[in-house]
Amino acid sequence: MEDIVIGVKQFRSELKKVIKAAEKGQTFIVTRHSKPLFRVTPIPPQMTKKYASLHWTNKS
């Protein structure tokens, strides 16, 4: 499956669609002013147990 390139604004407004597509295996490259910022990539099924109990906290 080929990466889909989307802008930050579209990413924010269509987050639910991006999540559903990522669950189906789609990868996205998110850009700002035509420069890549980050990639949204699905986690392989064999790794889901590893991350199931992790919780991100912002302690800064």
C-alpha positions in Angstrom: 0.0 0.0 0.0 1.4 3.4 -1.0 1.8 6.2 1.6 -0.8 8.9 1.5 0.5 12.5 1.9 -1.8 14.9 3.8 -1.3 18.3 5.4 -1.6 19.0 9.1 -4.9 20.8 8.7 -6.5 17.9 6.8 -5.0 15.4 9.3 -6.6 17.3 12.2 -10.0 17.6 10.5 -10.1 14.0 9.3 -8.4 12.3 12.2 -11.2 9.6 12.6 -10.9 8.7 8.9 -7.1 8.5 9.2 -7.4 6.2 12.3 -9.8 3.9 10.5 -7.5 3.7 7.4 -4.5 3.1 9.6 -6.3 0.2 11.3 -6.7 -1.3 7.8 -3.0 -0.9 7.0 -2.7 2.5 5.4 0.3 4.7 6.2 0.2 8.5 6.1 3.0 11.1 5.8 1.8 14.4 7.4 3.3 17.6 6.1 3.3 21.3 6.9 4.2 23.8 4.2 5.0 20.8 1.9 7.7 19.5 4.4 7.2 16.1 6.0 6.7 16.2 9.8 5.8 12.7 10.8 4.4 9.4 9.6 1.3 7.6 10.9 1.9 3.9 10.6 -0.2 1.0 11.8 1.3 -1.2 14.5 1.7 -4.9 13.4 -0.8 -7.2 15.1 2.1 -9.1 16.9 3.1 -5.9 18.6 -0.3 -4.8 19.9 0.0 -6.7 23.2 3.3 -5.1 23.9 1.8 -1.6 23.7 -1.6 -2.4 25.2 -0.6 -1.5 28.7 1.6 1.6 27.9 0.2 5.0 28.6 1.8 8.2 27.5 2.0 11.0 30.0 3.3 14.6 29.5 5.5 15.2 32.5 7.3 18.3 31.1 
